[in-house]
Amino acid sequence: MRKAPFPAPSSTRHWYRPRVPFSKTVGLRENYFEVPHQTCITKDNAPISIDFLIYSRVLDPTASVVKVQDFAGASQGIATTTLRAVVGDIPLDDVLAKRDQINHLLQAKMDEVTQRWGVKITTVEIREITPPQEVQEAMTRQMSAERSRRATVTEAEGKKQAAIAVAEGDKQAAILSATGDRQAKILRAEGFALALGKIFDVAKGVDAKTMSLQYLETLKVMGVGPSTKFVIPMEFSSLLAGLLADSKLAFKKE
């Protein structure tokens, strides 16, 4: 069996340059894109429309090109499905009131997916939440009723405080009036006590002669009147006897 001869070596060398199918420039600055209005159903079956912004930054440029074909489109699809999943577990009132909590949930859930693409979701911001027209009308009626209730409560509280203030004022006035009357009575009693004390002090210094003269002065006044009958106390005779004795002594000295 004969072996095939090897081909003679060629003296000419050929160089082949590898072909690059495409090139792509990746920016490392923080970027954002808008997710248009998406209709979502809340936990209590209320349809609402939500649009939001997504802020992201590329951490691995190679992975952002090699591991995903269109990051913006893929992120928008992930954002839409994640939004509907998150809103579907929350009642309408909480969706309207807990916007920050929904932002954090969307950011955390999207970041779990985009990490394998070398992209970090930095922020998710819900821009507008639009409930259906009938829900907006119901919210308007509820707000109006709540404002009316608060106005009624405020008015009632004001009347209550005014009544309390008036009653407190009447109470203080009554207390002041009673205090004034008590002080006046005390002052009158003290005045009477002082007057009686003065009278008692003067009475202690009055002797029998002075009393006799007072009786005579009283008889003089009684004699001027039209009365013909007089009631004279028995003590007057003893006083008169003493006065006569003093008169005799006075005449004898003369």
Secondary structure, DSSP 8 states (H G I E B T S, - for coil): ----------S-----------------S-EEEEEEEEEEE-TTS-EEEEEEEEEEEES-HHHHHHS-S-HHHHHHHHHHHHHHHHHTTS-HHHHHH-HHHHHHHHHHHHHHHHGGGTEEEEEEEEEEEE--HHHHHHHHHHHHHHHHHHHHHHHHHHHHHHHHHHHHHHHHHHHHHHHHHHHHHHHHHHHHHHHHHHHHHHHHT--HHHHHHHHHHHHHHHHHSS-------THHHHHHHHHHHHHHHHHHH-
